[in-house]
């Protein structure tokens, strides 16, 4: 997890309001949303936003890092829980794609390297936990053994891109996931 500075209670609330508003605005409109719009949605002035985030890029990165931290924690919990390793792996992959589909900023981040690796320790933690899910699924014979954890960034980006560009209701992401399945698995 990233270290966050200790703030007074009111400053902490304002920062959370800005992050929440930015999550929503970036999800709906992508990274081009004006900072003034984020401030308006948060119910604060632009100066308050700048006190917490020196630029829109810093705010965008904070939003992406927060979302990736949430997914990392979810992957960790799933990897620790056991259960059907193949189903867990494919469900997690689908969940990541669905979250990205509903969030333009996350979708853009997962499709490209520019902002996705902005929080390197966050990205590394995400890939570590995803690698654990992959390893469990491979050990269970549910995922091909020629896929490596280092391949997952490209595969997730591809899955998101396929889902994003599929016609309404088509959900062609299964083409990619079917290709990941081990021969003879479900």
C-alpha positions as protocol buffer text, in pm:
chain_id: "A"
residue {
  index: 1
  type: UNK
  ca { x: 0 y: 0 z: 0 }
}
residue {
  index: 2
  type: UNK
  ca { x: 118 y: 353 z: -63 }
}
residue {
  index: 3
  type: UNK
  ca { x: 209 y: 573 z: 231 }
}
residue {
  index: 4
  type: UNK
  ca { x: -24 y: 866 z: 278 }
}
residue {
  index: 5
  type: UNK
  ca { x: 64 y: 1177 z: 477 }
}
residue {
  index: 6
  type: UNK
  ca { x: -102 y: 1230 z: 815 }
}
residue {
  index: 7
  type: UNK
  ca { x: -367 y: 1499 z: 772 }
}
residue {
  index: 8
  type: UNK
  ca { x: -604 y: 1685 z: 1002 }
}
residue {
  index: 9
  type: UNK
  ca { x: -953 y: 1535 z: 1005 }
}
residue {
  index: 10
  type: UNK
  ca { x: -1106 y: 1809 z: 786 }
}
residue {
  index: 11
  type: UNK
  ca { x: -819 y: 1789 z: 536 }
}
residue {
  index: 12
  type: UNK
  ca { x: -854 y: 1410 z: 528 }
}
residue {
  index: 13
  type: UNK
  ca { x: -1229 y: 1442 z: 459 }
}
residue {
  index: 14
  type: UNK
  ca { x: -1163 y: 1694 z: 180 }
}
residue {
  index: 15
  type: UNK
  ca { x: -900 y: 1467 z: 26 }
}
residue {
  index: 16
  type: UNK
  ca { x: -1142 y: 1173 z: 33 }
}
residue {
  index: 17
  type: UNK
  ca { x: -1417 y: 1388 z: -121 }
}
residue {
  index: 18
  type: UNK
  ca { x: -1179 y: 1492 z: -399 }
}
residue {
  index: 19
  type: UNK
  ca { x: -1072 y: 1130 z: -460 }
}
residue {
  index: 20
  type: UNK
  ca { x: -1433 y: 1010 z: -465 }
}
residue {
  index: 21
  type: UNK
  ca { x: -1534 y: 1285 z: -707 }
}
residue {
  index: 22
  type: UNK
  ca { x: -1228 y: 1213 z: -922 }
}
residue {
  index: 23
  type: UNK
  ca { x: -1308 y: 839 z: -926 }
}
residue {
  index: 24
  type: UNK
  ca { x: -1655 y: 918 z: -1057 }
}
residue {
  index: 25
  type: UNK
  ca { x: -1548 y: 1187 z: -1302 }
}
residue {
  index: 26
  type: UNK
  ca { x: -1257 y: 988 z: -1447 }
}
residue {
  index: 27
  type: UNK
  ca { x: -1477 y: 677 z: -1467 }
}
residue {
  index: 28
  type: UNK
  ca { x: -1742 y: 864 z: -1664 }
}
residue {
  index: 29
  type: UNK
  ca { x: -1531 y: 1098 z: -1876 }
}
residue {
  index: 30
  type: UNK
  ca { x: -1176 y: 962 z: -1872 }
}
residue {
  index: 31
  type: UNK
  ca { x: -861 y: 1159 z: -1796 }
}
residue {
  index: 32
  type: UNK
  ca { x: -969 y: 1466 z: -1995 }
}
residue {
  index: 33
  type: UNK
  ca { x: -1226 y: 1581 z: -1736 }
}
residue {
  index: 34
  type: UNK
  ca { x: -1142 y: 1936 z: -1620 }
}
residue {
  index: 35
  type: UNK
  ca { x: -1006 y: 1975 z: -1268 }
}
residue {
  index: 36
  type: UNK
  ca { x: -1270 y: 2241 z: -1200 }
}
residue {
  index: 37
  type: UNK
  ca { x: -1539 y: 1979 z: -1267 }
}
residue {
  index: 38
  type: UNK
  ca { x: -1379 y: 1745 z: -1012 }
}
residue {
  index: 39
  type: UNK
  ca { x: -1364 y: 2029 z: -757 }
}
residue {
  index: 40
  type: UNK
  ca { x: -1730 y: 2112 z: -825 }
}
residue {
  index: 41
  type: UNK
  ca { x: -1835 y: 1749 z: -778 }
}
residue {
  index: 42
  type: UNK
  ca { x: -1636 y: 1731 z: -454 }
}
residue {
  index: 43
  type: UNK
  ca { x: -1793 y: 2053 z: -325 }
}
residue {
  index: 44
  type: UNK
  ca { x: -1453 y: 2218 z: -277 }
}
residue {
  index: 45
  type: UNK
  ca { x: -1254 y: 2489 z: -451 }
}
residue {
  index: 46
  type: UNK
  ca { x: -982 y: 2418 z: -705 }
}
residue {
  index: 47
  type: UNK
  ca { x: -726 y: 2536 z: -446 }
}
residue {
  index: 48
  type: UNK
  ca { x: -827 y: 2252 z: -215 }
}
residue {
  index: 49
  type: UNK
  ca { x: -772 y: 2003 z: -495 }
}
residue {
  index: 50
  type: UNK
  ca { x: -427 y: 2149 z: -567 }
}
residue {
  index: 51
  type: UNK
  ca { x: -330 y: 2137 z: -198 }
}
residue {
  index: 52
  type: UNK
  ca { x: -373 y: 1761 z: -208 }
}
residue {
  index: 53
  type: UNK
  ca { x: -272 y: 1692 z: -568 }
}
residue {
  index: 54
  type: UNK
  ca { x: -23 y: 1924 z: -741 }
}
residue {
  index: 55
  type: UNK
  ca { x: -160 y: 1841 z: -1087 }
}
residue {
  index: 56
  type: UNK
  ca { x: -446 y: 1665 z: -1257 }
}
residue {
  index: 57
  type: UNK
  ca { x: -198 y: 1394 z: -1354 }
}
residue {
  index: 58
  type: UNK
  ca { x: -115 y: 1339 z: -984 }
}
residue {
  index: 59
  type: UNK
  ca { x: -486 y: 1312 z: -904 }
}
residue {
  index: 60
  type: UNK
  ca { x: -540 y: 1073 z: -1196 }
}
residue {
  index: 61
  type: UNK
  ca { x: -251 y: 858 z: -1075 }
}
residue {
  index: 62
  type: UNK
  ca { x: -389 y: 856 z: -720 }
}
residue {
  index: 63
  type: UNK
  ca { x: -726 y: 734 z: -849 }
}
residue {
  index: 64
  type: UNK
  ca { x: -566 y: 457 z: -1056 }
}
residue {
  index: 65
  type: UNK
  ca { x: -333 y: 352 z: -774 }
}
residue {
  index: 66
  type: UNK
  ca { x: -630 y: 337 z: -535 }
}
residue {
  index: 67
  type: UNK
  ca { x: -831 y: 115 z: -773 }
}
residue {
  index: 68
  type: UNK
  ca { x: -536 y: -113 z: -839 }
}
residue {
  index: 69
  type: UNK
  ca { x: -470 y: -140 z: -463 }
}
residue {
  index: 70
  type: UNK
  ca { x: -832 y: -248 z: -415 }
}
residue {
  index: 71
  type: UNK
  ca { x: -801 y: -514 z: -687 }
}
residue {
  index: 72
  type: UNK
  ca { x: -468 y: -628 z: -541 }
}
residue {
  index: 73
  type: UNK
  ca { x: -625 y: -681 z: -201 }
}
residue {
  index: 74
  type: UNK
  ca { x: -913 y: -871 z: -359 }
}
residue {
  index: 75
  type: UNK
  ca { x: -667 y: -1095 z: -549 }
}
residue {
  index: 76
  type: UNK
  ca { x: -472 y: -1157 z: -228 }
}
residue {
  index: 77
  type: UNK
  ca { x: -787 y: -1258 z: -42 }
}
residue {
  index: 78
  type: UNK
  ca { x: -890 y: -1491 z: -325 }
}
residue {
  index: 79
  type: UNK
  ca { x: -545 y: -1650 z: -346 }
}
residue {
  index: 80
  type: UNK
  ca { x: -544 y: -1705 z: 31 }
}
residue {
  index: 81
  type: UNK
  ca { x: -898 y: -1845 z: 38 }
}
residue {
  index: 82
  type: UNK
  ca { x: -837 y: -2150 z: -177 }
}
residue {
  index: 83
  type: UNK
  ca { x: -1141 y: -2294 z: -350 }
}
residue {
  index: 84
  type: UNK
  ca { x: -1171 y: -2374 z: -720 }
}
residue {
  index: 85
  type: UNK
  ca { x: -846 y: -2220 z: -848 }
}
residue {
  index: 86
  type: UNK
  ca { x: -947 y: -2214 z: -1215 }
}
residue {
  index: 87
  type: UNK
  ca { x: -1286 y: -2059 z: -1151 }
}
residue {
  index: 88
  type: UNK
  ca { x: -1130 y: -1806 z: -913 }
}
residue {
  index: 89
  type: UNK
  ca { x: -866 y: -1706 z: -1169 }
}
residue {
  index: 90
  type: UNK
  ca { x: -1112 y: -1663 z: -1455 }
}
residue {
  index: 91
  type: UNK
  ca { x: -1369 y: -1487 z: -1234 }
}
residue {
  index: 92
  type: UNK
  ca { x: -1101 y: -1244 z: -1117 }
}
residue {
  index: 93
  type: UNK
  ca { x: -989 y: -1177 z: -1474 }
}
residue {
  index: 94
  type: UNK
  ca { x: -1350 y: -1107 z: -1572 }
}
residue {
  index: 95
  type: UNK
  ca { x: -1402 y: -883 z: -1268 }
}
residue {
  index: 96
  type: UNK
  ca { x: -1094 y: -676 z: -1358 }
}
residue {
  index: 97
  type: UNK
  ca { x: -1224 y: -635 z: -1713 }
}
residue {
  index: 98
  type: UNK
  ca { x: -1573 y: -543 z: -1591 }
}
residue {
  index: 99
  type: UNK
  ca { x: -1436 y: -280 z: -1352 }
}
residue {
  index: 100
  type: UNK
  ca { x: -1227 y: -140 z: -1632 }
}
residue {
  index: 101
  type: UNK
  ca { x: -1527 y: -136 z: -1866 }
}
residue {
  index: 102
  type: UNK
  ca { x: -1722 y: 76 z: -1618 }
}
residue {
  index: 103
  type: UNK
  ca { x: -1428 y: 308 z: -1551 }
}
residue {
  index: 104
  type: UNK
  ca { x: -1268 y: 482 z: -1849 }
}
residue {
  index: 105
  type: UNK
  ca { x: -963 y: 584 z: -1647 }
}
residue {
  index: 106
  type: UNK
  ca { x: -895 y: 230 z: -1526 }
}
residue {
  index: 107
  type: UNK
  ca { x: -967 y: 92 z: -1872 }
}
residue {
  index: 108
  type: UNK
  ca { x: -715 y: 332 z: -2026 }
}
residue {
  index: 109
  type: UNK
  ca { x: -463 y: 246 z: -1755 }
}
residue {
  index: 110
  type: UNK
  ca { x: -498 y: -128 z: -1805 }
}
residue {
  index: 111
  type: UNK
  ca { x: -473 y: -96 z: -2183 }
}
residue {
  index: 112
  type: UNK
  ca { x: -157 y: 115 z: -2180 }
}
residue {
  index: 113
  type: UNK
  ca { x: 164 y: 136 z: -1982 }
}
residue {
  index: 114
  type: UNK
  ca { x: 174 y: 514 z: -1933 }
}
residue {
  index: 115
  type: UNK
  ca { x: -32 y: 551 z: -1613 }
}
residue {
  index: 116
  type: UNK
  ca { x: -63 y: 185 z: -1519 }
}
residue {
  index: 117
  type: UNK
  ca { x: 298 y: 166 z: -1405 }
}
residue {
  index: 118
  type: UNK
  ca { x: 294 y: 512 z: -1247 }
}
residue {
  index: 119
  type: UNK
  ca { x: 274 y: 351 z: -902 }
}
residue {
  index: 120
  type: UNK
  ca { x: 542 y: 88 z: -960 }
}
residue {
  index: 121
  type: UNK
  ca { x: 511 y: -76 z: -618 }
}
residue {
  index: 122
  type: UNK
  ca { x: 133 y: -88 z: -660 }
}
residue {
  index: 123
  type: UNK
  ca { x: 164 y: -244 z: -1005 }
}
residue {
  index: 124
  type: UNK
  ca { x: 423 y: -493 z: -875 }
}
residue {
  index: 125
  type: UNK
  ca { x: 194 y: -593 z: -587 }
}
residue {
  index: 126
  type: UNK
  ca { x: -99 y: -638 z: -828 }
}
residue {
  index: 127
  type: UNK
  ca { x: 108 y: -855 z: -1060 }
}
residue {
  index: 128
  type: UNK
  ca { x: 239 y: -1059 z: -766 }
}
residue {
  index: 129
  type: UNK
  ca { x: -112 y: -1141 z: -645 }
}
residue {
  index: 130
  type: UNK
  ca { x: -236 y: -1206 z: -997 }
}
residue {
  index: 131
  type: UNK
  ca { x: 65 y: -1436 z: -1043 }
}
residue {
  index: 132
  type: UNK
  ca { x: -41 y: -1627 z: -732 }
}
residue {
  index: 133
  type: UNK
  ca { x: -391 y: -1676 z: -875 }
}
residue {
  index: 134
  type: UNK
  ca { x: -238 y: -1788 z: -1205 }
}
residue {
  index: 135
  type: UNK
  ca { x: 0 y: -2034 z: -1033 }
}
residue {
  index: 136
  type: UNK
  ca { x: -285 y: -2187 z: -830 }
}
residue {
  index: 137
  type: UNK
  ca { x: -496 y: -2227 z: -1147 }
}
residue {
  index: 138
  type: UNK
  ca { x: -203 y: -2385 z: -1332 }
}
residue {
  index: 139
  type: UNK
  ca { x: -132 y: -2623 z: -1043 }
}
residue {
  index: 140
  type: UNK
  ca { x: -498 y: -2727 z: -1059 }
}
residue {
  index: 141
  type: UNK
  ca { x: -459 y: -2797 z: -1431 }
}
residue {
  index: 142
  type: UNK
  ca { x: -711 y: -2528 z: -1528 }
}
residue {
  index: 143
  type: UNK
  ca { x: -479 y: -2283 z: -1706 }
}
residue {
  index: 144
  type: UNK
  ca { x: -216 y: -2359 z: -1968 }
}
residue {
  index: 145
  type: UNK
  ca { x: 128 y: -2404 z: -1821 }
}
residue {
  index: 146
  type: UNK
  ca { x: 303 y: -2201 z: -2091 }
}
residue {
  index: 147
  type: UNK
  ca { x: 154 y: -1875 z: -1957 }
}
residue {
  index: 148
  type: UNK
  ca { x: 377 y: -1682 z: -1719 }
}
residue {
  index: 149
  type: UNK
  ca { x: 284 y: -1415 z: -1467 }
}
residue {
  index: 150
  type: UNK
  ca { x: 479 y: -1164 z: -1678 }
}
residue {
  index: 151
  type: UNK
  ca { x: 235 y: -1232 z: -1965 }
}
residue {
  index: 152
  type: UNK
  ca { x: -65 y: -1122 z: -1760 }
}
residue {
  index: 153
  type: UNK
  ca { x: -31 y: -746 z: -1824 }
}
residue {
  index: 154
  type: UNK
  ca { x: -63 y: -800 z: -2199 }
}
residue {
  index: 155
  type: UNK
  ca { x: -339 y: -1056 z: -2153 }
}
residue {
  index: 156
  type: UNK
  ca { x: -542 y: -827 z: -1926 }
}
residue {
  index: 157
  type: UNK
  ca { x: -495 y: -535 z: -2164 }
}
residue {
  index: 158
  type: UNK
  ca { x: -607 y: -758 z: -2450 }
}
residue {
  index: 159
  type: UNK
  ca { x: -906 y: -887 z: -2257 }
}
residue {
  index: 160
  type: UNK
  ca { x: -1015 y: -534 z: -2168 }
}
residue {
  index: 161
  type: UNK
  ca { x: -966 y: -417 z: -2528 }
}
residue {
  index: 162
  type: UNK
  ca { x: -1166 y: -712 z: -2664 }
}
residue {
  index: 163
  type: UNK
  ca { x: -1449 y: -656 z: -2418 }
}
residue {
  index: 164
  type: UNK
  ca { x: -1444 y: -280 z: -2476 }
}
residue {
  index: 165
  type: UNK
  ca { x: -1463 y: -315 z: -2852 }
}
residue {
  index: 166
  type: UNK
  ca { x: -1711 y: -605 z: -2865 }
}
residue {
  index: 167
  type: UNK
  ca { x: -2057 y: -519 z: -2982 }
}
residue {
  index: 168
  type: UNK
  ca { x: -2319 y: -480 z: -2712 }
}
residue {
  index: 169
  type: UNK
  ca { x: -2399 y: -818 z: -2563 }
}
residue {
  index: 170
  type: UNK
  ca { x: -2127 y: -1005 z: -2753 }
}
residue {
  index: 171
  type: UNK
  ca { x: -1867 y: -1024 z: -2475 }
}
residue {
  index: 172
  type: UNK
  ca { x: -1590 y: -1169 z: -2689 }
}
residue {
  index: 173
  type: UNK
  ca { x: -1352 y: -1185 z: -2393 }
}
residue {
  index: 174
  type: UNK
  ca { x: -1431 y: -1557 z: -2371 }
}
residue {
  index: 175
  type: UNK
  ca { x: -1221 y: -1604 z: -2687 }
}
residue {
  index: 176
  type: UNK
  ca { x: -914 y: -1498 z: -2488 }
}
residue {
  index: 177
  type: UNK
  ca { x: -1006 y: -1688 z: -2173 }
}
residue {
  index: 178
  type: UNK
  ca { x: -1085 y: -2002 z: -2371 }
}
residue {
  index: 179
  type: UNK
  ca { x: -733 y: -1978 z: -2513 }
}
residue {
  index: 180
  type: UNK
  ca { x: -590 y: -1965 z: -2160 }
}
residue {
  index: 181
  type: UNK
  ca { x: -761 y: -2285 z: -2049 }
}
residue {
  index: 182
  type: UNK
  ca { x: -555 y: -2601 z: -2027 }
}
residue {
  index: 183
  type: UNK
  ca { x: -647 y: -2879 z: -2269 }
}
residue {
  index: 184
  type: UNK
  ca { x: -915 y: -3095 z: -2117 }
}
residue {
  index: 185
  type: UNK
  ca { x: -1019 y: -2840 z: -1853 }
}
residue {
  index: 186
  type: UNK
  ca { x: -1381 y: -2724 z: -1834 }
}
